[in-house]
Amino acid sequence: MKTSQFRTNAKCDGCVARIADKLNEIVPREQWSIDLSTADKVLTITADVPDEKIIAEVKSAGYKAEKL
């Protein structure tokens, strides 16, 4: 499995919950996390899912994701 990181514009637990609704459809919850304590609000995913798919799912939740 690969590990990928993305800069997001999530700001709170509510944002993470909305992103979770989308990500949990393609990646098990234990394989991703968002660190809200960093300036870049880093989403880390450990799964064999294409980066473009992750970005698209975060975008469909109403947020931005940019590969780090």
Long-range contacts (C-beta under 8 A, 24 or more apart in sequence): 1-31, 1-46, 1-47, 1-48, 2-46, 2-47, 2-48, 3-44, 3-45, 3-46, 4-44, 4-45, 4-51, 4-54, 4-67, 5-42, 5-43, 5-44, 5-45, 5-67, 5-68, 6-42, 6-43, 6-45, 6-51, 6-54, 6-55, 6-58, 6-65, 6-66, 6-67, 6-68, 7-40, 7-41, 7-42, 7-43, 7-64, 7-65, 7-66, 7-68, 8-34, 8-40, 8-41, 8-42, 8-43, 8-58, 8-63, 8-64, 8-65, 8-66, 9-41, 9-63, 9-64, 10-34, 10-36, 10-41, 10-43, 10-63, 11-36, 11-41, 12-36, 15-63, 18-61, 18-62, 18-63, 19-43, 19-57, 19-58, 19-61, 19-63, 21-61, 22-57, 22-58, 22-60, 22-61, 23-54, 23-57, 23-58, 23-61, 25-57, 26-53, 26-54, 26-57, 27-54, 40-68, 42-68
